[in-house]
Structure formats: C-alpha cells, structure tokens
Amino acid sequence: MDKALQALFAAVFDDSRDPMAVRDGPADGDVAYANRAFRKDGEASDRTADGLATVVIGNGVGSLNVVVEQSVGSASRPSHDDLVTIGPVLDSIANGVVIHSFFRPLFMNRAARTMLGLAERQATADEPTLLRFVTAEGLPYLLERHIAAQNDSPLAPQTIGFTSANGEARWLEVSESKVSFGGCDAVIMTMVDASDLVQAGAREVLLREAIDNLSDSFVLYDADERVVLTNQRFHEVFPYLPAQGDIVGASMVDLVRSSVEQGAVTDPTFHETDTETWIREFINLRRRAKLALSEDTWPNGRWDLVKEQRLDSGGFVSVRTDITERKRVEFALKDQEARLNDELAERTKHLSAVLSNVAQGVLVLSSDLKVILTNQGFHDLLDCPLEYSTPGTPVADLIEDRIRRGYLYPKERQEGRDVADLVAERIESYFSVTGQEYHQLEIGERTIEARRDKLSDGSFIITYTDVSDRVRAEQEVERQRDALYQSEKLSALGMLLAGVAHELNNPLQVVLGHAALMEADAADTDLSKRATTILGAAERCAKIIKTFLAMARDTPASRRPVQINQLIDHALELMGHQLSLNNIRIDLNLSPGLPDVVGDPDQLNQVIVNLLINAMQAMEEADDPKVVVVETRLDAVAKAVELAVSDSGKGVPDAIKTRIFDPFFTTKPTGVGTGVGLAVCHGMVVAHGGTISVEDAADGGARFCVKLPYQWDSGGVEPIADVPSEAIRGKRVLIIDDEADIRDLLSDILQSLDLTIDGAADGRDALHRLEANDYDLIICDLWMPDLDGKAVYAEMERRVPHLLDRLIFVTGDLLSQPTDAFLAKTGRPYLTKPFLPGQVRGTVADLLADP
C-alpha cells in the first residue's frame, strides 16, 4: 500500500474507537495499516503497521475487520479510483467522513450523510457546500480550522454546532487533516456525534445550579467518601468548614472531625470521652445503612430533618431540612391534642350518661372500625353481650357474634354463606359509606332499622331503632292500597240494605197482621190453611229483614246466653233458598244439649252466614254433588262449643292459610269476593273470646272451625266475684301498661278482690320489679314502646322463668295474625279490649285460685 493511501487511512481511522486493520494482498498477507484502537486491543501498540506479519484481527467488542486484497498502485497521491477501493470501508464505520475542497464535498460516507440528514443514495455532487449545515456560532471556528488544516497545523478535536437538512440540531466533534484527492489538495474531516455529551454537560450545569439554590443543605460524597459537590446552604449551616470552592475532595472523616472540634455535633449518640472512636462508629454506621432518617436539634433551638442515603454507585448523599417551624407547630398540636383528649374524655363521660337513657341503640366506631362507645339501648335492642362495649374492640368481633346468632340482613339469608365471608362483606361496606345509609335487620318478630353516619374524621355513628310498628303499618297500608274502593262500596251496600229493610217493615207488618186475623177468623177451614201458609212466609220474611238489619246496624254488641244450634237453624233459613239454587246439599251433624255461649246473637249469626257464603262460593266450579257439612260438638278440654263448616270445593292452599283471615285478602275474582267476610268472622269470634281456624276437610275442600267458650253460666251476662276467696286474699299483683288510665282502671276493678297491687309504666321498670319481688300474678299489655309484652316474656324466660305461669296478657289487637300466633305459642290467658269488669275478675280469680 502506497504512502498516500496509508496516510488517508490514518487520517480517517487513527482516532476511531473501533479496532481496525488493513492487509495488503490476500487475507493472510502482511498488515499494511492498523489504527491505534486495534494496536491496543491486539496488544501490538509498540510495533509499526508495516512490521506486523501476524496479527489477530478484531478481538475488541464491536470491532471492524477489513481486508484489502487489491493493490492500489504506487502513485504518490490517491486517484478517484482509490475511492472505489476504500468507499465500502468508510461506509461501514460509525464515524462520519467527509472529503471536501474548501467545503465543497467530494465524498461523504454513510454516517456523514446520516448526521447531515441527507438521503443515503443522494449524490455528493448535489451539495454545493458544507457551510449551510454549520450554525452561525460554529462557522468562524470551522473556517479557522480549515485554514489550519491547509497549513498542516496540528489541530485538537473540537465540538461545533451543525443543523441537519431536516432541521435537527446536532453537536459534532470534528477533526481535520490535509489529504490529496484526485490530484488536488483536499481536507478530510471526521465527525463524531457529541450531541448527547453536550446535552448531558448542559444538564449537569443546570443540576448543579438547582442544587446550589436549594433551601436544604446538600453534600455529595464519592465512593471514597470524599466531597464531590456541596451547595450554598450547606456552608451556611456549617460555616466553619472549607469554602464551597475549596471543599471538593475533602474526606467525610475530616468534616466530622471539624464539627467535633467546633462543638457543633447534633447527633444524640455523641460522647466526648472518646471522640475518635465515636467518629469511626459514626462513619461506619453510614457505610452500612442504605437509607437513614433522623431529627437533630441544635443548641439554638433549631431542628433539622437529616436524610442520608448510600447510592448504588457507592457514593453517599446527606440532605438537611430545617423543620424548626414544623416542630414548633407539632409541639403546639400535641399540647392542644392533650387538652382536647381531656375534654373529649369528659364529654364522652357525659355523652355516655345521656345515651344510657336513650331508647335507640347507639354504636360509635373509630375510623379504623373499633368500638369507641355503646349505650344500653344498643345491647337491649340487638341482644348484644356487654363485653363488646369495651373501647378498642374490633367491630368485626361484634359483627361475627351477631351473624352466628342469626341476626342477618335480608340479602344475607342465603344457604351456604360462610361466616367469615359475611363479616368481610359487612366490613367492606363501611368503606363505601359517604353520608347516611339505612339497613333493616330482622331480630325475631322485630324489625330494627340501622342508620350509618360517616363523620368528617372518618369515624362512624350507627343508630338502631325498633321500627316494627312502622313496618307493620306500612305493610298494612300496602295491603289496603287497592281495598279503599271495595270498602266504600261495601259501606254503600250496607246502607242501601238497611234502607230497603226499613221500607219493607211497614207493608210486611200489614201482611203479618191480616194473616193472623184471617187465621183466627177462618179456623178449621181451607181459608185458615191458606192464612197459616201466608203467616209462615211473612214470619220468614221478617226474620230475613231482622238479620239484614242486624248485619247493617252500627250499635254496640249485646251479651246474653245463645244456643249455637238455634243460630244455625236461623242462618239456614236465611241461606236455604240460595243454597238450593246452587244445587248445594246441607248435611247437619248437630250435638244436642250443648251449653249456652254468651255473646251477641246477631254477630254470631253473621259469622255463620259468612261461613256458609264462603263455602257456597268455594264450590261454584266444583263437580256435583256439592255438599256443605255443618257440625257442632262440645270440647270439654277447651271448655268451648265447637262449630265447623266444611265444603267439597278445592280447599285452601297451604301457602295462603296464614293470610286467609287478613282484611281484604281474597283469591276470588273481581266482583265475586271482597276479602272482608272471613276477616269479619275472625274479628267477631276473637271479640267473643273464641278462635277460628282453617284446615283441610276429610273428603277434600276446606273446614272452618269456630270455638266459643262456655265457662260463664247462662244465668247472667257478666259474672262478678263479689266476695274474694280466702285463697287469693292479699296476694300481690303487678300491672304493666304504658297507659296510666288503663293501669288505674285495672287497679280499681281488682280492689274488690282484696289484692296488693303494684304498677309499672314500661317493660324495663317491670323487669327490675320482677327481679326484686315475688309476684303472684302479672298482667301485662302486649304493645308498649321500647320493651313490649313479647320482649318482657322473653326476658322473663331468661331471668324469672318461675313467674311465667302467673302471667296474663291484655291486647286490643283483634285482627293481628302475629298476635294470635304469639298467644297460641305461649298458651297464656288474655283479656281483649274493651273488656268488662266481670271478665277481669273472673280471669284473675281463676288463675290465682289454681294451686
């Protein structure tokens, strides 16, 4: 390889970071040229390029391996054809190479075209000058370097600003050398993209300025624990240390020792007896700790937050932040918090006293769902053990206790639900509360409404209210929503029926009178027989009218001895014709010699008529034969006369047997039934102290059974215990009723029995008295606020079970199915409002007289 071509290679490749060697001739020939990077990587830096006979090609990472197999002749200057030989080599390197004559490009390799934003295939001759790519600031430097290169003056690489053809700013590190190209002098310029280095340097300057302007003290050490960088605030905090321009390179040990000598150590572990040992421990601690935070206090009262961190590179950074004002506020807040805690404790004590007398249940939870306080109402309403009122108890424990005892929300009543899942679900629901939320909880026969309120501090107040009465009222309103029209129509029909009956009475009286005279005047003649027939028919009409009037009138019910079998005969006379028209056969099975029951014959007659009408309607679509069976018998065990009406219809489905006596409940189509008849029967029977129920008939259909007590003798309307028995004299009675007038009335009625009487205004007062005294008899109203009669019964089962057989209930709830179910379940005697004095005395005397 001739000297000119070798000089060209040296100008282009000597400063390249990639190792490169060129062989003259075949691949195993002598090395004609090797650049500095190759000589270093190939461990041949002490040899000349011409003297390398054997060399390892490209053992550096990313090396460029080149073999030139064609001789380029012996001309002293490279021709244009030389470019054909070295062009592929120059295109394969990462550095840009431009050969130009006074900035008119003669050759550009691929990297140069990329740096200048030119198309890869764009001809070099298309560019008239390189100067259009140079920035205004860089142009003087480039011209000066060009002149120096023409004069063969040595030039160090220099970074100059360029702008590519597509407008992208670049910083290129350029090197120039004079070469001969095509028989003329030219300059070869190599370019290395230094944009990233320039930008990094600019960012470093900017970062240093930013750090220097921080309000926090800052010091950076290298891996050898020597100062690399500080800011102005650092020297304000430590004025006795070297100045900012002199401190770089100082060791951490020297700086710590200076603080010790100046008495400016704020570390609480410092001890003066052995300062050198402490300095070593102080430094070693920072060597081991990846990140350390501490608060230092200065003698002048200043506080610093110190953050010290070991960097991944091995360096160490320490930042101090002045937190004096924050600490002052913190101490002030702690003092205020202590005062507020004292005030809160006092107010909590007062609040607990107030809440203990509130009927509603109250539960207060902290933001982390732990109990702050509860009141007695909470434990009473939810039957919650008192241990869960301890402050700090997790609400999850309380929830789990309630779930295990069956206190579930309606949506939770699903089989197979795990207790832990239900607890987690309820806990999760607290986090979605934003204001107020309402839930209903079923506890036995009571409905408890829970209201959650989330306060601004994240705590919760949950109040529990017994809304059983309201829920029952809402349910009743819902059932009666569509019944108003039927009720008004029924009332209008009753008034019309009464008016018609009154209008028929006068002409019927004329018929009856003349029929009686005719019967007397025409004795033993054919006319007498006709008169008797007319008289019988008129009397029958009179009975029908009387029945209509009794059903339509709105007068107080009377009480007198009544024979059930006679009432059945009257009812069949009234309904006989209509039953015959519907092809219904009546089978009677009436027991003779039944005792009288005391009651209103008109109301009892209406009960029987309604049961017959109900049976007739139940068999409208039944096949023949259609049979109604009417039975009576004596129930000696229950001391009652039993009346049963059975039909051969389809019967009553089990699903609606519990609702069959509800007002306005009917399964009949519109226009056939109003849902009133059976409800009226139920109300009248209960008012007479009896019961009515439905069951399946023996041969299909439904069987309605009415039981009426016969314990009174037929000699009087109201039995009166005039003289108290010695067995009950002086016995102690507790009357529980929230109405003072009722308590006083019961007390006055029972005075004649010579009893000792106490009164309680509510269930809680009554329970306290029952635990403190032994009563012979307890009369308790079923419906009272806070703790009703059912709850009193439940508490008596738990606290004083021996007094349960001395309990009498009082109720005015005649149509309530839950009330009937509860009374039937307990089996306790009861009085219905309104009651008569004799009823009260008789019931009390019977119960007290039992041994």
ABEGO torsion letter per residue (X at the ends): XBAAAAAAAAAAAAABABBBBBBBEBAABBBABBBAAAAAAAGAAABBAAABABBBBGABBGBBBBBBABBAEABABBBAAAAAAAAAAAAABABBBBBBBGGBBABBBAAAAAAAGBBAABBAAABABAAAABBAAAAAAAAAAAAAAAAGBBBBBBBBBBBBAAGBBBBBBBBBBBBBBGGBBBBBBBBBBAAAAAAAAAAAAAAAAAAAABABBBBBBBAAGBBABBBAAAAAABAABBBAAAABGBBAAAAAAAAAAAGABABAABBAABAAAAAAAAAAAAAABABBBBBBBBAAGBBBBBBBBBBAAGBBBBBBBBAAAAAAAAAAAAAAAAAAAAAAAAAAAAAAAAAAABABBBBBBBAAGBBABBBAAAAAAAGBBAAAABBGBBAAAAAAAAAAAGBBBAAABBBGBBAAAAAAAAAAAAAABABBBBBBBBBEABBBBBBBBBBAAGBBBBBBBBAAAAAAAAAAAAAAAAAAAAAAAAAAAAAAAAAAAAAAAAAAAAAAAAAAAAAAAABGBAAAAAAAAAAAAAAAAAAAAAAAAAAABBBBBBBBBBBAAAAAAAAAAAAAAAAAAAGBBBBBBBBBGBBBBBBBAAAAAAAAAAAAAAAAAAAAABBOBBBBBBBBBBBAAAGBBBBBBBBABAEBBAAAAAAAABBGBBABBBGABAGAAAAAAAAAAAAAGBBBBBBBBAAEEBBBBBBBBAABBAABABBBBABBBAAABGBBBBBBBABAAAAAAAAAAAAAAGBBBBBBABAAAAAAAAAABBBABBBBBABBBGBBAAAAAAAAAAABAAAAAABBBBBABAABAAAAAAAAAAGBBBBBOBBBAAAAAAAAAAAAABX
